[in-house]
């Protein structure tokens, strides 16, 4: 854990230095802190994150952190308390395990998996249908939970979430930095928020040209 904290500290210094010299990135680290049964998380992932990942799969490095306002009890030995009840804790853990098992898959594939979970609340009901649709072995997910790996993954998620202490779920950060203006804008126009940083990225230009054309034709 100490090594992780040191890495994150050095990484954030690099990010701050990068932005102060006017650097325009080609890729952004987008972190999304959410909960498996949160209506606001569901709305954001389906209406904002999914379209953004479809448009900008090569410009976003995605970090999905399913934990939100949950709390561990006795460092996870007695489980977790979650904002929307015990079923949300189960949903968070299943998603943590599935996402860990999807390390070799693309961020767009991971987003599609999470979108399935948020749309159906399957994992929160103990249903692994979204896991199966993502071509992840359900037995490996069950093994992850039964061996305690799922608890460890949720403790990692708790640590990462604690670094930003979100007041609202879902919360987003870009390149490890929380900015309230970016947070507010991302909830209603994530693509616009990302494109304002990516500047003249071809996909962003095409997106806005298409929007302008539709407006003219109306």
N, C-alpha and C positions, 0 to 999 in steps of 0.2 A: 504493500500500500504506500509506503514511504517513497519507493521508486516511482510509482504512478504519480504521486503528488509533485515530485521534483520534475518529472517529464512535463506535466501539465503547466507548471509554473514557467519553465523554459519556453514551452510552445507558445504561451500567451504573450511573453515578452517579444518573441519573434513576430507574432501577429501584429502587435502594437507598432513595432518598428516598421513592419511592411507597409502599414497604412499611412504612417507619418511621412513616407517619402513618395506618396502619390501612386503607389503600385496598383495597377488594375489587374486583378487575378483572372485566370482562365478557369479556375475551379474554386469552389467554396466548400468548406466543411459546414454542413447544416446539421445541427443537433436538434432533435425534437423530443421534448420531455412530455409524456402523456400518460393516461391511465386507460385501462382496458374497457371500463364501463362508463367513462366520462362522456356525456353528450357533446360537450364542446370539443373534446378530442376527436370524437367521431366526425363531427362537422368539419373540423380542420383537415383531418387526414383524407376524407373523401372529396372535399370541395376545393382544397388548396394544395395539399401535398401531392396527391395523385396526379393532378394536371401538371404541376411543376416538374415532377419527376419524368413524366412523359415528354415534356418539352425540352428539358435540360438534363438528360441522363449523363451526358459527358462533362457537365459543368458543376455537378454536385457530388460531393462525397457525403453520404448520409449516415448519421448516427441516430439510431432509434433507441430511446430509453423509456421503457414501460415501467413507471413507478409512481410518478406524480407526488401526491401528498400522503403517500403511505408511510408507515413507520415500522421498523423492525422491533420485535420484542425480545429482550435478552440476546441481542446480536443475532437474531434469527433462530435461536434455539427453540423459541416458543412461537415461531411464525411471524406474521406481519399483521398490522391493522391497516385497512384501506378505506379511503374516503367513501366508496360506494359498497362497502361490505365485503365479507369473506370471498364471495364469488369473484370480485375484482382482483383480489390477491391471487387467486388461482389463475385468472386470465393473464395477469401480469407475468406470473412465473412461466406459464406455458409459452407465452410470446418470447420471453427471455431465452428459454431453452431452444425454441424453434429458430430464432434469429441466430443463435450461436451455431446451430447445425447448418445454417444457410450461409456460412462464411464464404463458401466458394461461389455463391450466386451473386448476381448483380444487385445494385441498390434498387433498381426498378422492380426486380422480382421480389425483393424483401418488402417493398412498399405495397405491391399487389397482395402479398400475404397478409400484411397488417391491415390493409383496407378490407380484406375479406373478414378478418376477425372483428374489426370495428363495425362493419355493416351488420354482421350476424350475431355478435357477442358469443360466438361458438365456444371459444376457449373458456370464457367465464362460466359457461354451463358445463364444462368438462367434456365438450365435444371437440374432437380433433379433425373435423372435416376440412377446415381451412389448412391445417397442417398437411393433410393428405393431398389437397389440391395444389399445394406448393411443392409437391414431390419430396416431402420430408418424411422419414420413417416414423410413424407414431410410436413404435416401440422404443425408439431412441429418445423421444421426448419424455415418455413415461420413465425411462431409465434415468434421464437427467433429473427428474423430480424426485424419484425414489432414492437415488444415491446422495442427495444433498447438493448436487451441482446447481440445481435450480435456485436453492437458497443462496448459494454463493453468488450466483449471477444477479439475484435481486439485491444482495448487499452491495455489490459493485454499482448497481443502478442507483441505490440509495446514496452512495458516496458521490457519484457524479451529479445527481440531482441536488445534493447538499451544497455543492460548490457554487451553485447559482441561487439557491433558496428561492424558488419561484413562488410568486404570490398568486399566479393564475396558471391554470392548466388547461390547454397545452401552452408550453413556453418554448420558444425557439431561440437559439443562439447561432451566430455566424462566426466561424473560425474561433470558437471558444469564448466569444465575448457577448455578453448580454447588453442590449441597447433597447430602451423602452420604446423609442420611436419605431425601430425595426419590428419589435414585438407587436406593437399596435397595428402597423401597416400589414404585417404578414398574416394577421388573422382574417383580413378582408381581401388582400391581393398579394399572395406570396410570390407569384410570378413577377409582378411589377417590382416588388421589394428586391428580389434577387437580381433582376435585370438592371435596377438602378445602381447596383454595385458592379455587375459584370460589364456594364457600359455597352460597348458596340458588338457584343456577342451576336453572331449571325442568327442564331435561333431567336434571340430576343427581338432583333430587327424584323425578322419574318413574322413573328407573332404580332407586333404592333402594326406592321404594314397590313396584315390580314384584318386586324380590328378596324383600321382606318378605312379599308376598302368596304367592309360590311357596313360601316357607318354611312359612307357616301352612297351606297346602293339602297339604303333604306328610304 
